[in-house]
Amino acid sequence: MKGNNVSYWRPVVNTILYSIQFERALDDRVVDRIAHTLVTQPLATLVPEDEYGALVEGIATREPIPTLIQLPHPEAELREFLGRVVARMDEMRPWPTLPYLRMPKDSVSIFENAAPIARISASVGDIQGRISRAFYSGTEYGTFIPLKMASGRVVGMFTPFWSDSDDIVLVDATHDPDPHAAITELLSVTRIDPATVTRLTADDLEPFSDKYATTPIHDNFRGEHLPGNSVWGGTQVAYLTPEERERYRLTAYNGLLIDARGQLLDTSNARTLWSPAGGRAIFVMDSNGVLYSSPNHVLGEFHHSSFLAGEPAAGAGEIEARYGQVRLISDHSSHYRPARRFTEQVVDSLARQGVRVDDLVVEYHSPT
């Protein structure tokens, strides 16, 4: 009976035949080269064990040798060569840990709310050569490649992103609190020229269009962040910089919300000024549908207005989550006092990110 790996026989063997089509003799040097390539640069989204299994099973069941690449070598010699490649792969065990793997094309959905972290001033062709992996093309997302790094980070490279350039944007789906670490890891295991990579700041991303309508903070709170303000009687509210804001950013993965530390969002130990018994955290959503949340809500020091530094928000209120699953959102925010349409935007953004909202409780305090 044929195993699952035999389905990879044709693409794996075609790739091998393409690589040896100009070799006159299939000697040990060629065997070493092919075995090393299969182990260190696996085909497409396969891992070395997939390739190895395909060869072992295909040889055992005498799968037909593909004819896409015509070689002068007789079939018996090719089968013997493939057997030597398998033996050489066995001799190479334990195989090295791969620095990154290309993920399937449909994994693009996890980048729905990914953070752009760098600009790569290079062509797709140049980057493909430097990472020895091909980009996906002809999709509604443009040309892109998703990579799972050895550290567990998931990063992607997409183009076009800028309207006036074919430069590539590097995005981080795992939202590492230190974007520099993700960039450093990629550069350390590829041949991408560091001179072509520029880390992005929030200002670099400001020109892009907004997805959601916003509402401003109430006039009564204007100036609350300034020393000596009259709003809070001697205290001032913290207004976060774009860099500080990232520590509160939420992302979605497999239908669950993840905090900036990479942990499943859980508000069990959080509390707000409206829920002093605990279980809820405050949140706001920006015009791009990105949510920010804090378990701490301190009168006169940290409020909804803190996240976006007093700028308009597309939604604001409380959020309740257990082990990443969102149970409830409310529109309770004295600063923004959002109408119901803004809270509906929050539900829309969560759904677009793949968060399960079928059982979500929406608690309205706004009459309209």
Rosetta blueprint (number, residue, H / E / L):
1 M L
2 K L
3 G L
4 N H
5 N H
6 V H
7 S H
8 Y H
9 W H
10 R H
11 P H
12 V H
13 V H
14 N H
15 T H
16 I H
17 L H
18 Y H
19 S H
20 I H
21 Q L
22 F L
23 E L
24 R L
25 A L
26 L L
27 D L
28 D H
29 R H
30 V H
31 V H
32 D H
33 R H
34 I H
35 A H
36 H H
37 T H
38 L H
39 V H
40 T H
41 Q L
42 P L
43 L L
44 A L
45 T L
46 L L
47 V L
48 P H
49 E H
50 D H
51 E H
52 Y H
53 G H
54 A H
55 L H
56 V H
57 E H
58 G H
59 I H
60 A H
61 T L
62 R L
63 E L
64 P L
65 I L
66 P L
67 T L
68 L L
69 I L
70 Q L
71 L L
72 P L
73 H L
74 P L
75 E H
76 A H
77 E H
78 L H
79 R H
80 E H
81 F H
82 L H
83 G H
84 R H
85 V H
86 V H
87 A H
88 R H
89 M H
90 D H
91 E H
92 M L
93 R L
94 P L
95 W L
96 P L
97 T L
98 L L
99 P L
100 Y E
101 L E
102 R E
103 M L
104 P L
105 K H
106 D H
107 S H
108 V H
109 S H
110 I H
111 F H
112 E L
113 N L
114 A L
115 A E
116 P E
117 I E
118 A E
119 R E
120 I E
121 S L
122 A L
123 S L
124 V H
125 G H
126 D H
127 I H
128 Q H
129 G H
130 R H
131 I H
132 S L
133 R L
134 A L
135 F L
136 Y E
137 S E
138 G E
139 T E
140 E L
141 Y L
142 G E
143 T E
144 F E
145 I E
146 P E
147 L E
148 K E
149 M E
150 A L
151 S L
152 G L
153 R L
154 V E
155 V E
156 G E
157 M E
158 F E
159 T E
160 P L
161 F L
162 W L
163 S L
164 D L
165 S L
166 D L
167 D L
168 I E
169 V E
170 L E
171 V E
172 D E
173 A L
174 T L
175 H L
176 D L
177 P L
178 D L
179 P H
180 H H
181 A H
182 A H
183 I H
184 T H
185 E H
186 L H
187 L H
188 S H
189 V H
190 T L
191 R L
192 I L
193 D L
194 P H
195 A H
196 T H
197 V E
198 T E
199 R E
200 L L
201 T L
202 A H
203 D H
204 D H
205 L H
206 E L
207 P L
208 F L
209 S L
210 D L
211 K L
212 Y L
213 A L
214 T L
215 T E
216 P L
217 I L
218 H L
219 D H
220 N H
221 F H
222 R L
223 G L
224 E L
225 H L
226 L L
227 P L
228 G L
229 N L
230 S L
231 V L
232 W L
233 G L
234 G L
235 T L
236 Q L
237 V L
238 A L
239 Y L
240 L L
241 T L
242 P H
243 E H
244 E H
245 R H
246 E H
247 R H
248 Y H
249 R E
250 L L
251 T E
252 A E
253 Y E
254 N L
255 G L
256 L E
257 L E
258 I E
259 D L
260 A L
261 R L
262 G L
263 Q L
264 L E
265 L L
266 D L
267 T L
268 S L
269 N L
270 A L
271 R L
272 T L
273 L L
274 W L
275 S L
276 P L
277 A L
278 G L
279 G L
280 R L
281 A E
282 I E
283 F E
284 V E
285 M E
286 D L
287 S L
288 N L
289 G L
290 V L
291 L E
292 Y E
293 S E
294 S E
295 P L
296 N L
297 H L
298 V E
299 L L
300 G L
301 E L
302 F E
303 H L
304 H H
305 S H
306 S H
307 F H
308 L L
309 A L
310 G L
311 E L
312 P L
313 A E
314 A L
315 G E
316 A E
317 G E
318 E E
319 I E
320 E E
321 A E
322 R E
323 Y L
324 G L
325 Q E
326 V E
327 R E
328 L E
329 I E
330 S E
331 D L
332 H L
333 S L
334 S L
335 H L
336 Y L
337 R L
338 P L
339 A L
340 R H
341 R H
342 F H
343 T H
344 E H
345 Q H
346 V H
347 V H
348 D H
349 S H
350 L H
351 A H
352 R H
353 Q L
354 G L
355 V L
356 R L
357 V L
358 D L
359 D L
360 L L
361 V E
362 V E
363 E E
364 Y L
365 H L
366 S L
367 P L
368 T L
